[in-house]
Amino acid sequence: MKVRNAFLLFTVALMLLFAFFQWNDPDPLIWIPLYLLVAFLGYRKMKYSDSSLVFLIPAFIYFLWGVTLFPDEWEGVMLNEMGMKTINIELGRESLGLFINTIFLIIYAFLPSNEK
């Protein structure tokens, strides 16, 4: 159980950090709540025994959204050679963030509950 709680604590902290870094994004009111939801669900997984659907439903939504945002041409997530951020780089970053959230939510769904 210590490894499970350490993983959950790590992912909650990581999602809070991701939410913090969204303040300088052009649309923080969209992205901050998305990361905070995953942090909140990770916290709930540490403390309570929720149904797997609590995690799988948002995971499905995040996955579909990530697929729709995925750029037509993958340019990576770093700045291009001229130091400019293109729309494909921004879409790549956003879709990658949604896929990371999806993976964490799926893991949360199948982690054992914190029952004693």
N, C-alpha and C positions, 0 to 999 in steps of 0.2 A: 504493500500500500504506500510505502514511502516514495517509491519511484513514480507511482501514479500521481500522487499529490505534487511531487516535484515537477513532473511534466505539466500538470494543470497550472501550477503557479507560474512556470516559465511561459506558457502560452498566454495566460492572462496578462502577465507583465509585457509580453511582446505586443499583444493587441493594444494595450494602453499606450505603448510607445508609438505604434503605428498611428493610433488616433491622434496623439499629440503632434506628430509630424504632418498631419493633414491641415493644420491651421494655415499654412502658407499655400495651400492648394487653391485654385480658382473656385472650387465648389466644396468647401469644407462641410457645409451643412448636409451634404449627401454622404460623404465618406466617413466623417467622425462617428455618426451613429452606427454605421455598418460595422466598424471595428469595435466600438463599445458593446454592441450586441454580442459579439463573439466572446469578448472579455467577460461580460455578465453571465453568459451561458457556461463558460468555463468555471466561473466562481460557483454557479449553481451546482455544477457537476461535483465540485469539491464538497459541498455542504449537504446536498439533497439527492434524492433518488428520483430523477425525472424519467419520463418515458423517452424512448429513443426517438420518437417522432418530434419531440421538442427540438432536437438537434438536426434531424434529417430533413425536415421541411425547410428551414432556412438554408441548409446546405444545398438542397435542390435549387432553390431560388438563386443563391449566390452562383452556383455553377452555370445555370442558364444565362444569367446576366453576364458572367465572364465570357461565355461563348459568344454572346451577341456583341460584346465590346471588343473582342479580339480583333486586332488590326488586319486589314487585307494584306498588308505587306509587313512582315516582322522586321523591325529595325533594332530590336533589343530594348533594353530599359535604360541604357546610359545615353549621355548626350552624344550627338553625332560628331563627325570630324571637325565641323566648324564651331562647335560649342553651342549649337542650337538644339532646342527640344522640338521635335516635329509632332504632329498629331498622332502618328503611328507609335512613337515612343510613349506618349502620354496614354494612349489606349492600351499599349502593352503593359505599362505599369499598373493601370487600373484593373485590367483583366487578371494579371498575375496576383494582385492583392486579393481579388475575389476568389481565385483558385486556392490560395493559401488558406483563406477563411473556410472554404469548402472542405479542404483536407482536415483542418482542425475540428470542424463540426462533425465530420464523419467519425473521426477518432473518438470524440466525446461520446457519440451515440453508442459506440461499442465498448467503451471502457466499463469495467465493473463499477457498480454503485458503491457509495461509501457507507455501506451498512455494516454494523458491528455485530 
